[in-house]
Structures are given as C-alpha cells and as structure tokens.
C-alpha cells in the first residue's frame, strides 16, 4: 500500500476520493464520517450540529454538490433576543430592538471610537467593526457562550474575513428597511435525504474501487523505519510509504514519539466538546426558521436548529417538529462533569421557560456528546499549531482537516484543503 490516511471523516474520505492512487483509510469509530455523521430519532435524521453546504468558491461547491442530490434553501436564521426574534445577522435588523437599544447600536456604529485602532483580539475586532452597541448586546455575550472563553483572549483568525457592514445598510435596518448580510451564506444546500451523512455514504461508494476503509481500529503506535511508516493497531500493523493524518492532533501525538516542546504545544491547544440534545414535539414557537442563536446566558444552549426546515424528508409524518440544541463545553470544565441526562433535562426546562417549546408538547428526546467539536483560536493558537505542524512536516506527515490542522474549517474549506493536497500529491506522483 502506497498511502495510509488516518481518520475517515470528511477530510480523509474526500482526500481519498481526489487522490489518483489506492489508499487505506483507518478509522477509530464503527461508522465513518467524523463530524459529518448523522443519527435518527423515530426515523428523522439529524446531524452533529446544523450542517449547511455553501461556499464562496464556486468550483469547490460544485465538487461537493456532484456527490449527492440536495435541496437548495434560503437562509432563515434568527437571534432570539429578549423574547423576540431578530433577523440574522443582528446588525441587519436593528429595527426589531427596543428604541433605546436601536439608537445605542446605531450611534455607536456610526460614531465608533474604536474604528481606527488595530484589532489583535476577537473582542477588539468586534468593537472596531461593529461598535460598542452591537458588540455588547449580541456579539460579545454570544461568543462568550459558544466558546466558553473570553473573546478578549482569542485572536482574529476566525473573524478577520467578516466584512464591515455598509453604513447605509445599518442605517436602513434601524429604520425598518430590510437588508441582508453575509450574502455568500444566503442560500445553502442540504442532502435531500439521509442527513449530512449521505455525503459520506456517497463518498464511500465512489471510492470503493481504489480505497479500503477499515473501522473500529484503535491506533497504539506509529513509527517510521527504513522509509516506511508503520501503524500499529488493535487489529494488526499496517505499513505504507506515505502517511497522511486526518484525525485530531491530540490523538495522533498519543501514538507518535515527538520532542517535549511539540507535546507541550499540543497540550496547550484548546478546543470545545459538544452536547447535542434533540427534541421531537407536537408543536413549537420557533417559526419557519432553521437556526436560532441564543445569546441569553440563562439558557444552557447557544444555538437551536429546526430540522423540518431542511425538506419534506426531515418532517415527522404525523406532524410536529424535530429540534436540535447545542451546548459547548471545555474538557475538564464544570459542564463536562454534568451527566448527559441532566443536560437534557436542563435543556427541556430552558425551552419551556423561554416559551420556544412547551414541556407538555414534548414527544421524545435524545442526547449525544462529542469530544472534538470546535477549535478555539486563543491568542497563542497559531504559535502552538505551527510548532506541531512544522514538526510533522519535517518528519514527513502531512495533515488535512479541522482537528488535524487545528483550524475551524467549514465543510467547504475541508474539501478545498483535500483538493489542494490531492492535487499536490497527484502531481508529485507523475514527476
């Protein structure tokens, strides 16, 4: 075997798809897909958080959409703020705020004392780009809630591509004139059936002639000898001249002998884990919306997704709704010690208290937890990540994927990285 890929998530499988060679993909879980796995509750598919297929890169989007039939959907996302729905992005619906808060957001945006200062942290970026009002009312509390980390200690890698909204749009939104932001996300695609895992299923089908995927493997050791990589697992040793990592760096370094400074850098990388609570109910008060953002810190969940929005195959035959709530937590934090069933009970109570889903209307529920969900861009992120990736490159291990590169990559960016790496390796094979 020429190439071994570690990890059968979207990165590993799309890389195998684009490579013009035979590959062996090794996966720890029993089902491939990583964060693109889907589950069912009473026949309705749901994902590990709300996935949406969109991209500024038209070519990448076309490559993704050729893999599975999709529904094309227009975004309908809201911020649930003080018991009312404000259209997302927040700055495009200031008219929905109380008059004093509307005036606060508008004046601090138009007369912004932070505008000409350089932004070195996420919080500084928000203040510089949106002003104090929008930052204090929505951006700061929501980001503190999702990241479980102070944005004053996060860098700007995640947010630096967010454009400053045109002043005329913000003024118009304060007057009640409809405006749209983040236009590249205004329309998105989603598989017609089977959840986001349908994309994974179709990747497996299309690569089966040249790719072997082995699941349920626990990697115990990785070493390099006489120009060959050897991967020792609970089901034997696999060897290849090329080793590509698509699994979390934390897991890779458990199996690899690396210098102390590299291991130390890995220990300092920060990430969030995720609880997802899925509820089925006879009725809800979420409206015809897909994602609803909840900056209110008295509610445990930060985002709610209504699965019905994704198409007829995601609607309960007897009526009602399937709703997904997300709760992030840092490993070792107080939230990490709360049993999943207690998380679920708290979510149900919060929905009822907010008036979004009444407990009396609840039909069924489930909770799942995932260790690796969100990369945290703390101010030392780039330094530590570069230390690890540079060492791995020096010893001949390439990395591809969200937790393999330790970057907060959306699905389109993961596929883009896979295409880029496959193009490089395919070209090298013919030199």
ABEGO torsion letter per residue (X at the ends): XABBBBEABAAAAAAAAABBBBBBBBBABABBGEAABBBBBGGBBBBBEBBBBBBABAAAAAAAAAABBBBBBBBBBBBBBGGBBBBOBAAAAAAABBAAAAAAAAAAAABBAAAABBBABAAAAAAAAAEAAAAAAAAAAAAAAAAGBBAAABBAAAAAABBBBBAAAAAAAAAGBBBBBGAAAABBBBBABGEAAAAAAAAAAAAAAABBBBBGBBBABBBBBGGBBBBBBAAEBBBBABBBBABBAAAAAAABBBBAAAAAAAAABBBBBBBBBBBBBABBAAEBBABBBBABAABABABBBBAAAAEAAABBAAEEBBBBBBBBBBBGBAAAABBAAAAAAAAAAAAAAAGABBAAABABBBBBBBABABBBBBAAAAAAAAAAAAAAAAAGBBBBEAAAAGBBBBAAAAAAAAAAAAAAAAAAAAX
